[in-house]
Structure formats: structure tokens, C-alpha cells
Amino acid sequence: MAERIAIEVARAFPDRQEVLALSVPLGTTAAEALALAGWPPAEAVGVFSRRVPSDHVLADGDRVEVYRPLTLDPKEARRRRASRG
């Protein structure tokens, strides 16, 4: 039997978050983990808040995170807050 590792995959939506615990074969990549979760491929993924390429090989206990594009530039958000206060 092939060795397996325990990982999580996580993604956030504006109103909720999804986290799935998976047992995957040793050598699974971030992109493969998303496919095993039944999720579409993502342009940006990370492991524990550090961006990694889709072909990053996962280790036991890793948490693969799907990153969404920013809806507002952080500098613009600060400008807006400053102009209100």
C-alpha cells in the first residue's frame, strides 16, 4: 500500500469558508490536492499563508489555501479610510 499523508484544502468566499481534510498519496502536489477535493484549478495557491507554485509537493499536515484576487487595491483602501476619518 502506498504511503498517505493528511492535508487540508481551504478556500474562502465573501460569506463563508470551506475546509476539507483529505488523505492523499505521498507526492501529491497542490494542484492535485485541489482536484482530489473536487475543486477547480486555482491561479494562486499557498501553504500556510506562503504562496507556492501549483506543482509544489505537499508534506504531511500541510494546509493548501486557494487565494482570490483582491477586489480593491490595499493602498486605495487606506486612502478611502483616511479621507473618511
MODELLER restraints for C-alpha pairs under 7 A, 6 or more apart:
rsr = mdl.restraints
at = mdl.atoms
rsr.add(forms.Gaussian(group=physical.xy_distance, feature=features.Distance(at['CA:2:A'], at['CA:25:A']), mean=6.71, stdev=0.5))
rsr.add(forms.Gaussian(group=physical.xy_distance, feature=features.Distance(at['CA:3:A'], at['CA:25:A']), mean=6.05, stdev=0.5))
rsr.add(forms.Gaussian(group=physical.xy_distance, feature=features.Distance(at['CA:3:A'], at['CA:26:A']), mean=5.74, stdev=0.5))
rsr.add(forms.Gaussian(group=physical.xy_distance, feature=features.Distance(at['CA:4:A'], at['CA:23:A']), mean=6.15, stdev=0.5))
rsr.add(forms.Gaussian(group=physical.xy_distance, feature=features.Distance(at['CA:4:A'], at['CA:24:A']), mean=5.31, stdev=0.5))
rsr.add(forms.Gaussian(group=physical.xy_distance, feature=features.Distance(at['CA:4:A'], at['CA:25:A']), mean=4.34, stdev=0.5))
rsr.add(forms.Gaussian(group=physical.xy_distance, feature=features.Distance(at['CA:4:A'], at['CA:26:A']), mean=5.15, stdev=0.5))
rsr.add(forms.Gaussian(group=physical.xy_distance, feature=features.Distance(at['CA:5:A'], at['CA:23:A']), mean=5.53, stdev=0.5))
rsr.add(forms.Gaussian(group=physical.xy_distance, feature=features.Distance(at['CA:5:A'], at['CA:24:A']), mean=5.49, stdev=0.5))
rsr.add(forms.Gaussian(group=physical.xy_distance, feature=features.Distance(at['CA:5:A'], at['CA:25:A']), mean=6.20, stdev=0.5))
rsr.add(forms.Gaussian(group=physical.xy_distance, feature=features.Distance(at['CA:5:A'], at['CA:26:A']), mean=5.90, stdev=0.5))
rsr.add(forms.Gaussian(group=physical.xy_distance, feature=features.Distance(at['CA:5:A'], at['CA:60:A']), mean=4.78, stdev=0.5))
rsr.add(forms.Gaussian(group=physical.xy_distance, feature=features.Distance(at['CA:6:A'], at['CA:22:A']), mean=5.82, stdev=0.5))
rsr.add(forms.Gaussian(group=physical.xy_distance, feature=features.Distance(at['CA:6:A'], at['CA:23:A']), mean=4.58, stdev=0.5))
rsr.add(forms.Gaussian(group=physical.xy_distance, feature=features.Distance(at['CA:6:A'], at['CA:24:A']), mean=6.49, stdev=0.5))
rsr.add(forms.Gaussian(group=physical.xy_distance, feature=features.Distance(at['CA:6:A'], at['CA:60:A']), mean=5.37, stdev=0.5))
rsr.add(forms.Gaussian(group=physical.xy_distance, feature=features.Distance(at['CA:6:A'], at['CA:61:A']), mean=5.53, stdev=0.5))
rsr.add(forms.Gaussian(group=physical.xy_distance, feature=features.Distance(at['CA:7:A'], at['CA:21:A']), mean=5.90, stdev=0.5))
rsr.add(forms.Gaussian(group=physical.xy_distance, feature=features.Distance(at['CA:7:A'], at['CA:22:A']), mean=5.40, stdev=0.5))
rsr.add(forms.Gaussian(group=physical.xy_distance, feature=features.Distance(at['CA:7:A'], at['CA:23:A']), mean=6.34, stdev=0.5))
rsr.add(forms.Gaussian(group=physical.xy_distance, feature=features.Distance(at['CA:7:A'], at['CA:60:A']), mean=6.17, stdev=0.5))
rsr.add(forms.Gaussian(group=physical.xy_distance, feature=features.Distance(at['CA:7:A'], at['CA:61:A']), mean=4.94, stdev=0.5))
rsr.add(forms.Gaussian(group=physical.xy_distance, feature=features.Distance(at['CA:7:A'], at['CA:62:A']), mean=5.07, stdev=0.5))
rsr.add(forms.Gaussian(group=physical.xy_distance, feature=features.Distance(at['CA:7:A'], at['CA:63:A']), mean=5.76, stdev=0.5))
rsr.add(forms.Gaussian(group=physical.xy_distance, feature=features.Distance(at['CA:8:A'], at['CA:19:A']), mean=6.61, stdev=0.5))
rsr.add(forms.Gaussian(group=physical.xy_distance, feature=features.Distance(at['CA:8:A'], at['CA:20:A']), mean=5.44, stdev=0.5))
rsr.add(forms.Gaussian(group=physical.xy_distance, feature=features.Distance(at['CA:8:A'], at['CA:21:A']), mean=4.39, stdev=0.5))
rsr.add(forms.Gaussian(group=physical.xy_distance, feature=features.Distance(at['CA:8:A'], at['CA:22:A']), mean=5.86, stdev=0.5))
rsr.add(forms.Gaussian(group=physical.xy_distance, feature=features.Distance(at['CA:8:A'], at['CA:62:A']), mean=6.48, stdev=0.5))
rsr.add(forms.Gaussian(group=physical.xy_distance, feature=features.Distance(at['CA:8:A'], at['CA:63:A']), mean=4.58, stdev=0.5))
rsr.add(forms.Gaussian(group=physical.xy_distance, feature=features.Distance(at['CA:8:A'], at['CA:64:A']), mean=6.12, stdev=0.5))
rsr.add(forms.Gaussian(group=physical.xy_distance, feature=features.Distance(at['CA:9:A'], at['CA:19:A']), mean=5.65, stdev=0.5))
rsr.add(forms.Gaussian(group=physical.xy_distance, feature=features.Distance(at['CA:9:A'], at['CA:20:A']), mean=5.35, stdev=0.5))
rsr.add(forms.Gaussian(group=physical.xy_distance, feature=features.Distance(at['CA:9:A'], at['CA:21:A']), mean=6.64, stdev=0.5))
rsr.add(forms.Gaussian(group=physical.xy_distance, feature=features.Distance(at['CA:9:A'], at['CA:63:A']), mean=5.61, stdev=0.5))
rsr.add(forms.Gaussian(group=physical.xy_distance, feature=features.Distance(at['CA:9:A'], at['CA:64:A']), mean=4.63, stdev=0.5))
rsr.add(forms.Gaussian(group=physical.xy_distance, feature=features.Distance(at['CA:9:A'], at['CA:65:A']), mean=5.94, stdev=0.5))
rsr.add(forms.Gaussian(group=physical.xy_distance, feature=features.Distance(at['CA:10:A'], at['CA:18:A']), mean=5.58, stdev=0.5))
rsr.add(forms.Gaussian(group=physical.xy_distance, feature=features.Distance(at['CA:10:A'], at['CA:19:A']), mean=4.35, stdev=0.5))
rsr.add(forms.Gaussian(group=physical.xy_distance, feature=features.Distance(at['CA:10:A'], at['CA:20:A']), mean=6.52, stdev=0.5))
rsr.add(forms.Gaussian(group=physical.xy_distance, feature=features.Distance(at['CA:10:A'], at['CA:64:A']), mean=6.12, stdev=0.5))
rsr.add(forms.Gaussian(group=physical.xy_distance, feature=features.Distance(at['CA:10:A'], at['CA:65:A']), mean=4.85, stdev=0.5))
rsr.add(forms.Gaussian(group=physical.xy_distance, feature=features.Distance(at['CA:10:A'], at['CA:66:A']), mean=6.30, stdev=0.5))
rsr.add(forms.Gaussian(group=physical.xy_distance, feature=features.Distance(at['CA:11:A'], at['CA:17:A']), mean=5.90, stdev=0.5))
rsr.add(forms.Gaussian(group=physical.xy_distance, feature=features.Distance(at['CA:11:A'], at['CA:18:A']), mean=5.43, stdev=0.5))
rsr.add(forms.Gaussian(group=physical.xy_distance, feature=features.Distance(at['CA:11:A'], at['CA:19:A']), mean=6.67, stdev=0.5))
rsr.add(forms.Gaussian(group=physical.xy_distance, feature=features.Distance(at['CA:11:A'], at['CA:65:A']), mean=5.87, stdev=0.5))
rsr.add(forms.Gaussian(group=physical.xy_distance, feature=features.Distance(at['CA:11:A'], at['CA:66:A']), mean=5.02, stdev=0.5))
rsr.add(forms.Gaussian(group=physical.xy_distance, feature=features.Distance(at['CA:12:A'], at['CA:18:A']), mean=6.25, stdev=0.5))
rsr.add(forms.Gaussian(group=physical.xy_distance, feature=features.Distance(at['CA:27:A'], at['CA:57:A']), mean=5.70, stdev=0.5))
rsr.add(forms.Gaussian(group=physical.xy_distance, feature=features.Distance(at['CA:27:A'], at['CA:58:A']), mean=6.59, stdev=0.5))
rsr.add(forms.Gaussian(group=physical.xy_distance, feature=features.Distance(at['CA:28:A'], at['CA:57:A']), mean=5.68, stdev=0.5))
rsr.add(forms.Gaussian(group=physical.xy_distance, feature=features.Distance(at['CA:28:A'], at['CA:58:A']), mean=5.93, stdev=0.5))
rsr.add(forms.Gaussian(group=physical.xy_distance, feature=features.Distance(at['CA:29:A'], at['CA:54:A']), mean=6.76, stdev=0.5))
rsr.add(forms.Gaussian(group=physical.xy_distance, feature=features.Distance(at['CA:29:A'], at['CA:55:A']), mean=5.21, stdev=0.5))
rsr.add(forms.Gaussian(group=physical.xy_distance, feature=features.Distance(at['CA:29:A'], at['CA:56:A']), mean=5.22, stdev=0.5))
rsr.add(forms.Gaussian(group=physical.xy_distance, feature=features.Distance(at['CA:29:A'], at['CA:57:A']), mean=4.29, stdev=0.5))
rsr.add(forms.Gaussian(group=physical.xy_distance, feature=features.Distance(at['CA:29:A'], at['CA:58:A']), mean=5.65, stdev=0.5))
rsr.add(forms.Gaussian(group=physical.xy_distance, feature=features.Distance(at['CA:30:A'], at['CA:54:A']), mean=5.23, stdev=0.5))
rsr.add(forms.Gaussian(group=physical.xy_distance, feature=features.Distance(at['CA:30:A'], at['CA:55:A']), mean=6.09, stdev=0.5))
rsr.add(forms.Gaussian(group=physical.xy_distance, feature=features.Distance(at['CA:30:A'], at['CA:56:A']), mean=5.73, stdev=0.5))
rsr.add(forms.Gaussian(group=physical.xy_distance, feature=features.Distance(at['CA:30:A'], at['CA:57:A']), mean=6.53, stdev=0.5))
rsr.add(forms.Gaussian(group=physical.xy_distance, feature=features.Distance(at['CA:30:A'], at['CA:58:A']), mean=6.52, stdev=0.5))
rsr.add(forms.Gaussian(group=physical.xy_distance, feature=features.Distance(at['CA:30:A'], at['CA:64:A']), mean=6.50, stdev=0.5))
rsr.add(forms.Gaussian(group=physical.xy_distance, feature=features.Distance(at['CA:31:A'], at['CA:41:A']), mean=6.53, stdev=0.5))
rsr.add(forms.Gaussian(group=physical.xy_distance, feature=features.Distance(at['CA:31:A'], at['CA:54:A']), mean=4.98, stdev=0.5))
rsr.add(forms.Gaussian(group=physical.xy_distance, feature=features.Distance(at['CA:31:A'], at['CA:55:A']), mean=6.38, stdev=0.5))
rsr.add(forms.Gaussian(group=physical.xy_distance, feature=features.Distance(at['CA:34:A'], at['CA:40:A']), mean=6.79, stdev=0.5))
rsr.add(forms.Gaussian(group=physical.xy_distance, feature=features.Distance(at['CA:34:A'], at['CA:41:A']), mean=6.61, stdev=0.5))
rsr.add(forms.Gaussian(group=physical.xy_distance, feature=features.Distance(at['CA:42:A'], at['CA:66:A']), mean=6.50, stdev=0.5))
rsr.add(forms.Gaussian(group=physical.xy_distance, feature=features.Distance(at['CA:44:A'], at['CA:66:A']), mean=6.24, stdev=0.5))
rsr.add(forms.Gaussian(group=physical.xy_distance, feature=features.Distance(at['CA:44:A'], at['CA:67:A']), mean=5.33, stdev=0.5))
rsr.add(forms.Gaussian(group=physical.xy_distance, feature=features.Distance(at['CA:45:A'], at['CA:51:A']), mean=5.82, stdev=0.5))
rsr.add(forms.Gaussian(group=physical.xy_distance, feature=features.Distance(at['CA:45:A'], at['CA:52:A']), mean=6.08, stdev=0.5))
rsr.add(forms.Gaussian(group=physical.xy_distance, feature=features.Distance(at['CA:45:A'], at['CA:54:A']), mean=6.76, stdev=0.5))
rsr.add(forms.Gaussian(group=physical.xy_distance, feature=features.Distance(at['CA:45:A'], at['CA:64:A']), mean=6.80, stdev=0.5))
rsr.add(forms.Gaussian(group=physical.xy_distance, feature=features.Distance(at['CA:45:A'], at['CA:65:A']), mean=5.49, stdev=0.5))
rsr.add(forms.Gaussian(group=physical.xy_distance, feature=features.Distance(at['CA:45:A'], at['CA:66:A']), mean=4.65, stdev=0.5))
rsr.add(forms.Gaussian(group=physical.xy_distance, feature=features.Distance(at['CA:45:A'], at['CA:67:A']), mean=5.62, stdev=0.5))
rsr.add(forms.Gaussian(group=physical.xy_distance, feature=features.Distance(at['CA:46:A'], at['CA:52:A']), mean=4.91, stdev=0.5))
rsr.add(forms.Gaussian(group=physical.xy_distance, feature=features.Distance(at['CA:46:A'], at['CA:64:A']), mean=5.71, stdev=0.5))
rsr.add(forms.Gaussian(group=physical.xy_distance, feature=features.Distance(at['CA:46:A'], at['CA:65:A']), mean=5.09, stdev=0.5))
rsr.add(forms.Gaussian(group=physical.xy_distance, feature=features.Distance(at['CA:46:A'], at['CA:66:A']), mean=6.64, stdev=0.5))
rsr.add(forms.Gaussian(group=physical.xy_distance, feature=features.Distance(at['CA:47:A'], at['CA:62:A']), mean=6.41, stdev=0.5))
rsr.add(forms.Gaussian(group=physical.xy_distance, feature=features.Distance(at['CA:47:A'], at['CA:63:A']), mean=5.44, stdev=0.5))
rsr.add(forms.Gaussian(group=physical.xy_distance, feature=features.Distance(at['CA:47:A'], at['CA:64:A']), mean=4.76, stdev=0.5))
rsr.add(forms.Gaussian(group=physical.xy_distance, feature=features.Distance(at['CA:47:A'], at['CA:65:A']), mean=5.95, stdev=0.5))
rsr.add(forms.Gaussian(group=physical.xy_distance, feature=features.Distance(at['CA:48:A'], at['CA:63:A']), mean=5.87, stdev=0.5))
rsr.add(forms.Gaussian(group=physical.xy_distance, feature=features.Distance(at['CA:48:A'], at['CA:64:A']), mean=6.99, stdev=0.5))
